[in-house]
């Protein structure tokens, strides 16, 4: 089992390398593959233009929290002579956390020889995903309107996010991001890597 987990970690790291290397090389933050093969040196300029291009990478996902919740509206009282309503459904979805890179400033990436400092924004919830197939109606009494159904589904999303935050998704996301980027830059030859991530509020 440990060997399988180690293999999965290596595969995940390789995927990160493939996803991140080319965009960062095109931005001038890393040497191109041809430069690496030639063994030449590559100087990185620290300019607002480079930081602006990094912003275009937009988001980095580092943690996913899967959840399942039974939502019960309870009895919804309606006007006299109308049938009372109730809806019970099971929602299944996931909360995705990571980093929004669109807010990077000019001092976010600093490189000197074999040292690099990367200042990330705090980890945050980037999305709460519940696909239509993730909702399974268990009990439905009376006529539930579209607006009511939409509200109940939004409530489920808020519950998922609350549960994920309570279980430490942001702390785990920040640590995963720190470890992933540190491994990434060390594999590129940097001897000193400092990933700075403020605590999430």
C-alpha positions as CSV (number, residue, x, y, z in Angstrom):
1,X,0.0,0.0,0.0
2,X,2.8,2.4,0.9
3,X,4.5,1.7,-2.5
4,X,1.2,2.4,-4.3
5,X,0.8,5.7,-2.4
6,X,4.4,6.6,-3.2
7,X,3.9,5.9,-6.9
8,X,0.7,8.0,-6.9
9,X,2.6,10.9,-5.3
10,X,5.3,10.6,-7.9
11,X,2.7,10.5,-10.7
12,X,0.9,13.6,-9.2
13,X,4.2,15.5,-9.0
14,X,5.0,14.6,-12.6
15,X,1.6,15.9,-13.7
16,X,2.3,19.2,-11.8
17,X,5.7,19.5,-13.6
18,X,4.1,19.0,-17.0
19,X,1.3,21.5,-16.2
20,X,3.4,24.2,-14.7
21,X,6.7,24.0,-16.5
22,X,5.8,25.1,-20.0
23,X,3.6,28.1,-18.9
24,X,6.3,29.3,-16.5
25,X,9.1,28.8,-19.1
26,X,7.1,30.8,-21.7
27,X,6.7,33.6,-19.1
28,X,10.5,33.7,-18.6
29,X,10.3,32.5,-15.0
30,X,12.0,29.2,-15.8
31,X,14.6,28.2,-18.4
32,X,13.2,26.6,-21.6
33,X,13.7,22.8,-22.1
34,X,16.1,23.6,-24.9
35,X,18.2,25.8,-22.6
36,X,18.3,23.1,-20.0
37,X,19.5,20.5,-22.6
38,X,22.2,22.9,-23.7
39,X,23.2,23.5,-20.1
40,X,23.1,27.2,-20.5
41,X,22.3,29.7,-17.8
42,X,19.0,31.7,-17.7
43,X,18.5,35.0,-16.1
44,X,15.1,35.9,-14.8
45,X,13.9,39.4,-15.0
46,X,11.6,40.6,-12.2
47,X,9.2,42.9,-14.0
48,X,5.6,43.8,-13.6
49,X,5.0,42.3,-17.1
50,X,6.1,38.9,-15.9
51,X,3.9,39.1,-12.8
52,X,0.9,40.2,-14.9
53,X,1.4,37.1,-17.1
54,X,1.6,34.8,-14.1
55,X,-1.8,36.2,-13.1
56,X,-3.2,34.7,-16.2
57,X,-2.5,31.2,-14.9
58,X,-5.4,32.2,-12.6
59,X,-5.9,29.3,-10.1
60,X,-4.0,26.5,-8.5
61,X,-6.1,23.7,-7.0
62,X,-4.5,21.9,-4.0
63,X,-7.2,20.2,-2.0
64,X,-10.6,18.6,-2.6
65,X,-13.1,17.7,0.1
66,X,-15.9,15.3,-0.8
67,X,-19.1,15.5,1.1
68,X,-22.6,13.9,1.2
69,X,-25.5,15.6,3.0
70,X,-29.2,14.7,3.7
71,X,-31.1,17.9,3.3
72,X,-34.6,18.1,4.9
73,X,-36.7,21.2,4.4
74,X,-39.1,20.2,7.2
75,X,-42.8,20.8,6.7
76,X,-43.4,24.0,4.7
77,X,-46.7,25.5,5.8
78,X,-48.8,26.9,2.9
79,X,-52.0,29.0,2.9
80,X,-55.2,27.4,4.1
81,X,-56.7,24.8,1.7
82,X,-53.3,24.3,0.1
83,X,-51.2,21.2,0.6
84,X,-48.2,21.6,3.0
85,X,-44.9,20.8,1.3
86,X,-41.7,19.0,2.2
87,X,-38.5,18.0,0.4
88,X,-35.8,15.6,1.5
89,X,-32.9,15.1,-0.9
90,X,-29.4,13.7,-0.7
91,X,-26.7,15.9,-2.1
92,X,-23.2,14.7,-3.1
93,X,-20.4,17.1,-4.1
94,X,-17.0,18.4,-3.5
95,X,-15.3,21.6,-2.2
96,X,-12.2,22.7,-4.1
97,X,-9.6,24.9,-2.4
98,X,-6.4,26.4,-3.6
99,X,-4.9,29.7,-4.6
100,X,-6.2,32.6,-6.7
101,X,-3.1,33.8,-8.5
102,X,-4.8,36.8,-10.2
103,X,-4.0,38.9,-7.1
104,X,-0.2,38.5,-7.3
105,X,1.8,41.8,-7.0
106,X,5.2,42.7,-8.4
107,X,7.1,41.2,-5.5
108,X,5.4,37.8,-5.6
109,X,8.3,36.0,-7.2
110,X,11.9,36.8,-6.4
111,X,14.8,34.8,-7.8
112,X,18.5,35.1,-7.1
113,X,20.9,32.5,-8.5
114,X,19.9,29.2,-6.9
115,X,17.4,30.8,-4.5
116,X,13.7,31.6,-5.1
117,X,11.0,33.2,-3.0
118,X,7.4,32.8,-3.9
119,X,4.7,34.7,-2.1
120,X,1.3,33.2,-2.6
121,X,-2.1,34.7,-1.5
122,X,-3.9,32.9,1.4
123,X,-5.6,29.6,0.4
124,X,-9.3,29.9,-0.1
125,X,-12.3,27.9,-1.3
126,X,-12.3,28.3,-5.1
127,X,-15.5,26.3,-5.9
128,X,-18.2,24.1,-4.5
129,X,-19.4,21.6,-7.1
130,X,-22.6,19.6,-7.0
131,X,-23.4,18.2,-10.4
132,X,-27.1,17.7,-11.3
133,X,-26.6,14.0,-10.8
134,X,-25.3,14.7,-7.3
135,X,-28.9,15.5,-6.2
136,X,-31.1,12.5,-5.4
137,X,-34.7,13.3,-4.3
138,X,-35.8,11.0,-1.4
139,X,-39.1,12.5,-0.4
140,X,-41.1,15.2,-2.2
141,X,-44.6,16.2,-1.0
142,X,-46.5,19.0,-2.6
143,X,-45.4,21.2,-5.4
144,X,-41.8,22.5,-4.9
145,X,-41.2,25.6,-7.1
146,X,-38.1,26.2,-9.1
147,X,-37.0,29.1,-6.9
148,X,-37.5,27.0,-3.7
149,X,-35.5,24.1,-5.2
150,X,-32.7,26.5,-6.2
151,X,-32.6,27.9,-2.7
152,X,-32.4,24.5,-1.1
153,X,-29.5,23.5,-3.5
154,X,-27.7,26.7,-2.6
155,X,-28.2,25.9,1.1
156,X,-26.5,22.5,0.5
157,X,-23.5,24.2,-1.2
158,X,-23.1,26.5,1.8
159,X,-23.3,23.5,4.2
160,X,-20.6,21.7,2.2
161,X,-18.4,24.7,2.3
162,X,-19.0,25.1,6.1
163,X,-18.1,21.5,6.7
164,X,-15.0,21.7,4.6
165,X,-13.8,24.8,6.5
166,X,-14.6,23.2,9.8
167,X,-12.4,20.2,8.9
168,X,-9.4,22.4,8.0
169,X,-9.5,22.4,4.2
170,X,-7.7,25.8,4.0
171,X,-4.9,24.7,6.3
172,X,-4.4,21.5,4.4
173,X,-4.6,23.3,1.1
174,X,-1.9,25.8,2.1
175,X,0.4,23.0,3.3
176,X,-0.2,20.9,0.1
177,X,0.6,24.0,-2.0
178,X,3.7,24.7,-0.1
179,X,5.0,21.1,-0.4
180,X,4.1,20.8,-4.1
181,X,5.8,24.1,-5.1
182,X,8.9,23.4,-2.9
183,X,9.4,20.0,-4.6
184,X,8.7,21.5,-8.0
185,X,11.4,24.2,-7.7
186,X,13.9,21.9,-6.0
187,X,13.6,19.5,-8.9
188,X,14.4,22.5,-11.2
189,X,17.7,22.9,-9.3
190,X,16.9,25.6,-6.8
191,X,18.8,25.0,-3.6
192,X,16.9,27.4,-1.4
193,X,13.1,27.6,-1.8
194,X,10.9,29.8,0.4
195,X,7.1,29.5,-0.2
196,X,5.4,32.2,1.8
197,X,1.6,31.7,2.4
198,X,-0.3,34.0,4.8
199,X,-2.9,32.3,7.1
200,X,-6.4,32.2,5.7
201,X,-9.0,34.3,7.6
